[in-house]
Amino acid sequence: MTVGSAMQSDPPILHADTTVLSVVSALRARPAGAVIIVDEVNRAVGLVEADDIVQRVVFEAQPSLPVSQIMQGAAALCSADDLLYHQVARLHREGRRILGVVDQQGRPAGLLRTGAALAPLIEPIATFITTGEAAGAEGRAALAACFTQDGHDALDVQRALADLNDALMRRSADQALAGMAADGWPAPPARFALIVMGSGGRRESFLNPDQDNGLILDAYPSSAQDTVEAYFAEFASRVARALDQEGYPLCPGNVMATNRLWRRTLEDWIGEVGRWAWQRSGQAVLSADIFLDFRAIQGDWSLGQRLREAVNRICVEDPAFLRQISWQEARHSEPIGMFRQIIADGDDHGVPYIDLKLRGTLPLVNLVRILALRHGIEATGTGERIAALHQGDHISDSLQSALMEDFAVLTRMRLGQQLADLAAGRPVGNRLRLDTLTDRDKAHLVQVFRTIELLRKVAAQEFGGYRG
């Protein structure tokens, strides 16, 4: 969405040699709130707001003074082709209420007011969350940018993004069901629950989520297998297409309900998790890593609850399964040198970076998860798991405090880097550019890595070391 879609067209325009009195007359004749000032070839060079007249002209300037002497310069202008949420963030950051808008040739195109700029961004998002009307990738970015500029912390922004993601998932499922009914399909032949996994299951997605979803089906007679399979294969396909169109790309690893492996009955799911626990192979650990944070999002919620209880029971009764997962984390080392400097993972056109997801978020989230599952905690969110571990006296006061703070730091840094990637036209990712960090940020990040290393030791003690 660009500035041009939200601006007020046909703005008042005056030349730079026009007098202040003429500006007053123009604002009286057309209460637009501001006048765009142009040079001799009709290119915009500045802006005069009504407030400029009140605050500066009335008390300081003569009515015959050229308007060029009191106008705001090019800093009060933006392009009609600029991304709208960038300029909304700028309005907030600079404390402005209005910007002049120019076309590609620099000629006046309109005025962008704060209220009018926010409406196309916030209203569709709010409407979407309550009614399921349109949003997608641009809505996620706009929501994150606006919330960040309004002073919300990163965890608040992430929760808002999770609400948006959840609403879109439910909307896509409801539309799929309605569309199938309209196309002559019968009612669902079995009760079901649509589940979301991975970061979506934890409600901890960022600006570049893909689809990690599955289906839990209630038991049905074997005679109905072909009917059930055909129905839910079609349902899953329609949900996946709808999500893809809304800016949630298909999972490159095919972890979606369109894949029969992620579409099972409750009994089959319980048996599969039991097999993962028994096999403890690399593939079993990988599948568990994706699945264990699942959360029912639409359909029969009781199916999700029953599966959660069964999965937690397996994890509590078979700690060797979680021990195997913890060994995967033990293989990683903290990216800190002997002089407490951050060791870069590589460089991007000469700029060193660190993969903050791989080095920070994933190990912290995974270690907290296996500790929570070890103690039968049903929560899937990392923050909720940390709180529950502390409440159960499984981690100390100091570790609980450090983990909560460090999780917030990692979330803030990843979200900030993704917004910066978006603003710079780069692919949104997890490469934190080290040249963007202050000394304080670097010191804080070093402390995050130290906390993760401490958490690895806690997990090692919980599961009897890493030797097996």
For each residue, the residues with C-beta under 8 A, 3 or more apart:
1: 5 6 83 84 85 120 121 138 142
2: 5 80 81 82 83 84
3: 6 7 78 79 80 81 82 83 84 87 101 112 117
4: 7 80 81 101 109 110
5: 1 2 84 120
6: 1 3 84 112 116 117 119 120
7: 3 4 80 101 109 110 111 112 116
8: 11 32 110 111 112 113 116
9: 109 110
10: 110
11: 8 32 34 35 36 100 101 108 109 110 111
12: 26 27 30 32 34 35 36
13: 35 36 37 38 42 108
14: 18 22 23 26 35 36 37 38 48 67
15: 18 37 38 39 40
16: 37 38 39 40 45 46 66 67 68 71
17: 66 67 68
18: 14 15 22 23 37 66 67
19: 22 23 63 64 65 66 67
20: 23 24 53 57 61 62 63 64 65 66 67 70
21: 24 25 63 64
22: 14 18 19 25 26 67
23: 14 18 19 20 26 27 35 48 53 57 67
24: 20 21 27 28 53 57 63
25: 21 22 28 29
26: 12 14 22 23 29 30 35
27: 12 23 24 30 31 32 33 35 50 53
28: 24 25 31
29: 25 26
30: 12 26 27
31: 27 28 50
32: 8 11 12 27 35 111
33: 27 49 50 97 98 111 113
34: 11 12 47 48 49 50 98 100 111
35: 11 12 13 14 23 26 27 32 47 48 67
36: 11 12 13 14 44 46 47 77 100 108 111
37: 13 14 15 16 18 44 45 46 47 48 67 68 71
38: 13 14 15 16 42 43 44 45 107 108
39: 15 16 42 43 45
40: 15 16
41:
42: 13 38 39 107 108
43: 38 39 102 105 106 107
44: 36 37 38 47 74 77 100 102 106 107 108
45: 16 37 38 39 68 71 73 74
46: 16 36 37 68 71 72 73 74 76 77 100
47: 34 35 36 37 44 71 72 76 77 98 99 100
48: 14 23 34 35 37 52 53 67 70 71 72
49: 33 34 52 53 72 97 98
50: 27 31 33 34 53 54
51: 54 55
52: 48 49 55 56 57 70 71 72
53: 20 23 24 27 48 49 50 56 57 58
54: 50 51 57 58
55: 51 52 58 59
56: 52 53 59 60 61 70
57: 20 23 24 52 53 54 60 61 63 65 70
58: 53 54 55
59: 55 56
60: 56 57
61: 20 56 57 65 69 70
62: 20 65
63: 19 20 21 24 57
64: 19 20 21
65: 19 20 57 61 62 69 70
66: 16 17 18 19 20 69
67: 14 16 17 18 19 20 22 23 35 37 48 70 71
68: 16 17 37 45 46 71
69: 61 65 66
70: 20 48 52 56 57 61 65 67
71: 16 37 45 46 47 48 52 67 68
72: 46 47 48 49 52 75 76
73: 45 46 76
74: 44 45 46 77
75: 72
76: 46 47 72 73 96 99 100
77: 36 44 46 47 74 99 100 101 102
78: 3 82 87 90 99 100 101 102 112
79: 3 82 101 102 103 104
80: 2 3 4 7 101 102 103 104 109 110
81: 2 3 4 104
82: 2 3 78 79 86 87
83: 1 2 3 86 87 423
84: 1 2 3 5 6 87 88 117 120 121 142
85: 1 88 89 121 138 141 142 145 146
86: 82 83 89 90 145 423
87: 3 78 82 83 84 90 91 99 112 117
88: 84 85 91 92 114 117 118 121 142 145 146 149
89: 85 86 92 93 145 146 148 149
90: 78 86 87 93 94 96 99
91: 87 88 94 96 97 99 112 114 117
92: 88 89 95 146 149 150
93: 89 90 149
94: 90 91
95: 92
96: 76 90 91 99 114
97: 33 49 91 113 114
98: 33 34 47 49 111 112 113 114
99: 47 76 77 78 87 90 91 96 111 112
100: 11 34 36 44 46 47 76 77 78 108 111 112
101: 3 4 7 11 77 78 79 80 108 109 110 111 112
102: 43 44 77 78 79 80 105 106 107 108 109
103: 79 80 106 107 108 109
104: 79 80 81
105: 43 102
106: 43 44 102 103
107: 38 42 43 44 102 103
108: 11 13 36 38 42 44 100 101 102 103
109: 4 7 9 11 80 101 102 103
110: 4 7 8 9 10 11 80 101
111: 7 8 11 32 33 34 36 98 99 100 101
112: 3 6 7 8 78 87 91 98 99 100 101 116 117
113: 8 33 97 98 116 117
114: 88 91 96 97 98 117 118
115: 118 119
116: 6 7 8 112 113 119 120
117: 3 6 84 87 88 91 112 113 114 120 121
118: 88 114 115 121 122 146
119: 6 115 116 122 123
120: 1 5 6 84 116 117 123 124
121: 1 84 85 88 117 118 124 125 139 142 143 146
122: 118 119 125 126 142 146
123: 119 120 126 127
124: 120 121 127 128 133 134 135 139
125: 121 122 128 129 135 139 142 143 164
126: 122 123 129 130
127: 123 124 130 131 133 134
128: 124 125 131 132 133 134 135 139 164 167 168 171
129: 125 126 163 164 167
130: 126 127 167
131: 127 128
132: 128 167 168 170 171 174
133: 124 127 128
134: 124 127 128 139
135: 124 125 128 138 139 140 164 167 168 246
136: 139 140 168 245 246 247 248
137: 140 141 207 246 247 248
138: 1 85 135 141 142 247
139: 121 124 125 128 134 135 136 142 143 164
140: 135 136 137 143 144 161 164 165 207 247
141: 85 137 138 144 145 207 419 422
142: 1 84 85 88 121 122 125 138 139 145 146
143: 121 125 139 140 146 147 157 160 161 164
144: 140 141 147 148 157 160 161 207 415 418 419
145: 85 86 88 89 141 142 148 149 419
146: 85 88 89 92 118 121 122 142 143 149 150
147: 143 144 150 152 156 157 160
148: 89 144 145 152 154 157 415 416 419
149: 88 89 92 93 145 146
150: 92 146 147
151:
152: 147 148 156 157 160
153: 156 157 408 412
154: 148 157 158 408 411 412 415 416
155: 158 159 383 407 408 411
156: 147 152 153 159 160
157: 143 144 147 148 152 153 154 160 161 415
158: 154 155 161 162 203 204 205 206 411 415
159: 155 156 162 163 203
160: 143 144 147 152 156 157 163 164
161: 140 143 144 157 158 164 165 205 206 207
162: 158 159 165 166 200 203 204 205
163: 129 159 160 166 167
164: 125 128 129 135 139 140 143 160 161 167 168
165: 140 161 162 168 169 196 200 205 209 248
166: 162 163 169 170 196 203 297
167: 128 129 130 132 135 163 164 170 171
168: 128 132 135 136 164 165 171 172 243 246 248
169: 165 166 172 173 194 196 200 213 239 243 297 298
170: 132 166 167 173 174 297 298
171: 128 132 167 168 174 175 242
172: 168 169 175 176 238 239 242 243 246
173: 169 170 176 177 194 235 239 297 298 299
174: 132 170 171 177 178 298
175: 171 172 178 179 238 242
176: 172 173 179 180 235 238 239 242
177: 173 174 180 181 188 235
178: 174 175 181 182
179: 175 176 182 183 238
180: 176 177 183 185 231 234 235 238
181: 177 178 184 185 187
182: 178 179
183: 179 180
184: 181
185: 180 181 231 234
186: 189 231
187: 181
188: 177 191 192 231 232 235
189: 186 220 224 227 228 231
190: 217 218 219 220 224 228 232
191: 188 217 218 299 300 303
192: 188 215 216 217 218 232 299 300 303
193: 215 216 296 297 298 299 300 301 303 304
194: 169 173 213 214 215 239 257 296 297 298 299
195: 201 213 214 215 216 294 295 296 297 304
196: 165 166 169 200 201 212 213 294 295 297
197: 200 201 212 213 214 255 290 291 293 294 295
198: 201 202 212 255 290 293
199: 202 204 205 206 209 212 293
200: 162 165 169 196 197 203 205 209 212 213 295
201: 195 196 197 198 212 293 294 295 380
202: 198 199 293 295 365 380 381 382
203: 158 159 162 166 200 295 380 381
204: 158 162 199 365 381 382 411
205: 158 161 162 165 199 200 209
206: 158 161 199 209 414 415 418 428
207: 137 140 141 144 161 415 418 419 422 428
208: 418 428 429
209: 165 199 200 205 206 248
210: 248 249 250 251 252
211: 240 243 244 248 249 250 251 255 256
212: 196 197 198 199 200 201 251 255 256 290
213: 169 194 195 196 197 200 239 240 255 256 257 262
214: 194 195 197 255 256 257 262 263 264 291 294
215: 192 193 194 195 232 235 236 257 262 263 264
216: 192 193 195 264 265 266 269 296 303 304 307
217: 190 191 192 220 228 232 263 264 265 266 303
218: 190 191 192 265 266 300 303
219: 190 265 266 267
220: 189 190 217 224 225 228 265
221: 224
222: 225
223:
224: 189 190 220 221 227 228
225: 220 222 228 229
226: 229 230
227: 189 224 230 231
228: 189 190 217 220 224 225 231 232
229: 225 226 232 233
230: 226 227 233 234
231: 180 185 186 188 189 227 228 234 235
232: 188 190 192 215 217 228 229 235 236 257 263
233: 229 230 236 237 258 260 263
234: 180 185 230 231 237 238
235: 173 176 177 180 188 215 231 232 238 239 257
236: 215 232 233 239 240 256 257 258 263
237: 233 234 240 241 258
238: 172 175 176 179 180 234 235 241 242
239: 169 172 173 176 194 213 235 236 242 243 257
240: 211 213 236 237 243 244 250 256 257 258
241: 237 238 244 245
242: 171 172 175 176 238 239 245 246
243: 168 169 172 211 239 240 246 248
244: 211 240 241 248 249 250
245: 136 241 242
246: 135 136 137 168 172 242 243
247: 136 137 138 140
248: 136 137 165 168 209 210 211 243 244
249: 210 211 244
250: 210 211 240 244 254 256
251: 210 211 212 254 255 256
252: 210
253: 290
254: 250 251 258 259
255: 197 198 211 212 213 214 251 259 262 290
256: 211 212 213 214 236 240 250 251 259 262
257: 194 213 214 215 232 235 236 239 240 262 263
258: 233 236 237 240 254 263
259: 254 255 256 262 263
260: 233 263
261: 264
262: 213 214 215 255 256 257 259
263: 214 215 217 232 233 236 257 258 259 260
264: 214 215 216 217 261 268 269 272
265: 216 217 218 219 220 268 269
266: 216 217 218 219 269 270 303 306 307
267: 219 270 271
268: 264 265 271 272
269: 216 264 265 266 272 273 307 310
270: 266 267 273 274 307 310 311 314
271: 267 268 274 275
272: 264 268 269 275 276
273: 269 270 276 277 288 291 310 311 314
274: 270 271 277 278 314
275: 271 272 278 279 284
276: 272 273 279 280 284 285 287 288 321
277: 273 274 280 284 314 315 318 320 321
278: 274 275 318
279: 275 276 284
280: 276 277 284 285 320 321 324
281: 284 285
282: 285 286
283: 286 287
284: 275 276 277 279 280 281 287 288
285: 276 280 281 282 288 289 324 325 328
286: 282 283 289 290
287: 276 283 284 290 291
288: 273 276 284 285 291 292 321 325
289: 285 286 292 325 366
290: 197 198 212 253 255 286 287
291: 197 214 273 287 288 294
292: 288 289 311 315 369 373
293: 197 198 199 201 202 369 380
294: 195 196 197 201 214 291 304 307 308 380
295: 195 196 197 200 201 202 203 304 380
296: 193 194 195 216 299 300 301 303 304 305
297: 166 169 170 173 193 194 195 196
298: 169 170 173 174 193 194
299: 173 191 192 193 194 296 303
300: 191 192 193 218 296 303 304
301: 193 296 304 305
302: 305 306
303: 191 192 193 216 217 218 266 296 299 300 306 307
304: 193 195 216 294 295 296 300 301 307 308
305: 296 301 302 308 309
306: 266 302 303 309 310
307: 216 266 269 270 294 303 304 310 311
308: 294 304 305 311 312 378
309: 305 306 312 313 378
310: 269 270 273 306 307 313 314
311: 270 273 292 307 308 314 315 373
312: 308 309 315 316 373 376 377 378
313: 309 310 316 317 376
314: 270 273 274 277 310 311 317 318 321
315: 277 292 311 312 318 319 321 322 373 374 376
316: 312 313 319 373 374 375 376
317: 313 314
318: 277 278 314 315 321 322
319: 315 316 322 323 374 463
320: 277 280 323 324
321: 276 277 280 288 314 315 318 324 325
322: 315 318 319 325 326 370 373 374 463
323: 319 320 326 327 463 464 468
324: 280 285 320 321 327 328
325: 285 288 289 321 322 328 329 366 370
326: 322 323 329 330 367 370 459 460 462 463 466
327: 323 324 330 331 466 468
328: 285 324 325 331 366
329: 325 326 332 363 366 367 456 459
330: 326 327 456 459 460 466
331: 327 328
332: 329 359 363
333:
334: 449 450 452 453
335: 342 343 345 354 359 449
336: 340 341 342 343 446 449 450
337: 340 341 342 343
338:
339:
340: 336 337 446
341: 336 337
342: 335 336 337 354 434 442 445 446 449
343: 335 336 337 354
344: 347 352 353 354 434
345: 335 353 354 355 358 359 431
346: 352 353
347: 344 350 351 352 353
348: 351 353 431 433
349:
350: 347
351: 347 348 433 434 435
352: 344 346 347 433 434 435
353: 344 345 346 347 348 431 432 433 434
354: 335 342 343 344 345 359 431 432 434
355: 345 358 359 430 431 432
356: 359 360 361 410 413 414 417 430 431 432
357: 360 361 362 414 430
358: 345 355 362 430
359: 332 335 345 354 355 356 362 363 449
360: 356 357 363 364 410 413 414 445 448 449 452
361: 356 357 364 365 410 411 414 430
362: 357 358 359 365 366
363: 329 332 359 360 366 367 452 455 456
364: 360 361 367 368 382 403 406 407 410 448 451 452 455
365: 202 204 361 362 368 369 382
366: 289 325 328 329 362 363 369 370
367: 326 329 363 364 370 371 452 455 456 458 459
368: 364 365 371 372 382 385 386 389 403 455
369: 292 293 365 366 372 373 382 385
370: 322 325 326 366 367 373 374 459 463
371: 367 368 374 375 385 389 394 395 458 459 462
372: 368 369 375 377 379 385 388 389
373: 292 311 312 315 316 322 369 370 376 377
374: 315 316 319 322 370 371 462 463
375: 316 371 372 388 389 392 394
376: 312 313 315 316 373
377: 312 372 373 385 388 389 392
378: 308 309 312
379: 372 384 385 388
380: 201 202 203 293 294 295 384 385
381: 202 203 204 384 385
382: 202 204 364 365 368 369 385 386 407
383: 155 386 387 404 407
384: 379 380 381 387 388
385: 368 369 371 372 377 379 380 381 382 388 389
386: 368 382 383 389 390 395 400 403 404 407
387: 383 384 390 391 400 404
388: 372 375 377 379 384 385 391 392
389: 368 371 372 375 377 385 386 392 394 395 400
390: 386 387 393 394 395 396 397 400
391: 387 388
392: 375 377 388 389
393: 390
394: 371 375 389 390
395: 371 386 389 390 399 400 403 458
396: 390 399 400
397: 390 400 401
398: 401 402
399: 395 396 402 403 451 454 455 458
400: 386 387 389 390 395 396 397 403 404
401: 397 398 404 405
402: 398 399 405 406 447 451 454
403: 364 368 386 395 399 400 406 407 451 455
404: 383 386 387 400 401 407 408
405: 401 402 408 409
406: 364 402 403 409 410 447 448 451 452
407: 155 364 382 383 386 403 404 410 411
408: 153 154 155 404 405 411 412
409: 405 406 412 413 444 445 448
410: 356 360 361 364 406 407 413 414 448
411: 154 155 158 204 361 407 408 414 415
412: 153 154 408 409 415 416
413: 356 360 409 410 416 417 432 441 445
414: 206 356 357 360 361 410 411 417 418 430 432
415: 144 148 154 157 158 206 207 411 412 418 419
416: 148 154 412 413 419 420
417: 356 413 414 420 421 429 430 431 432 433 436
418: 144 206 207 208 414 415 421 422 428 429 430
419: 141 144 145 148 207 415 416 422 423
420: 416 417 423 424 433 436
421: 417 418 424 426 427 428 429
422: 141 207 418 419 425 426 428
423: 83 86 419 420
424: 420 421
425: 422
426: 421 422 429
427: 421
428: 206 207 208 418 421 422
429: 208 417 418 421 426
430: 355 356 357 358 361 414 417 418
431: 345 348 353 354 355 356 417
432: 353 354 355 356 413 414 417 436 437
433: 348 351 352 353 417 420 436 437
434: 342 344 351 352 353 354 437 442
435: 351 352
436: 417 420 432 433
437: 432 433 434 441 442 445
438: 441 442
439: 442 443
440: 443 444
441: 413 437 438 444 445
442: 342 434 437 438 439 445 446
443: 439 440 446 447
444: 409 440 441 447 448
445: 342 360 409 413 437 441 442 448 449
446: 336 340 342 442 443 449 450
447: 402 406 443 444 450 451
448: 360 364 406 409 410 444 445 451 452
449: 334 335 336 342 359 360 445 446 452 453
450: 334 336 446 447 453 454
451: 364 399 402 403 406 447 448 454 455
452: 334 360 363 364 367 406 448 449 455 456
453: 334 449 450 456 457
454: 399 402 450 451 457 458
455: 363 364 367 368 399 403 451 452 458 459
456: 329 330 363 367 452 453 459 460
457: 453 454 460 461
458: 367 371 395 399 454 455 461 462
459: 326 329 330 367 370 371 455 456 462 463
460: 326 330 456 457 463 464 465 466
461: 457 458 464 465
462: 326 371 374 458 459
463: 319 322 323 326 370 374 459 460
464: 323 460 461
465: 460 461
466: 326 327 330 460
467:
468: 323 327
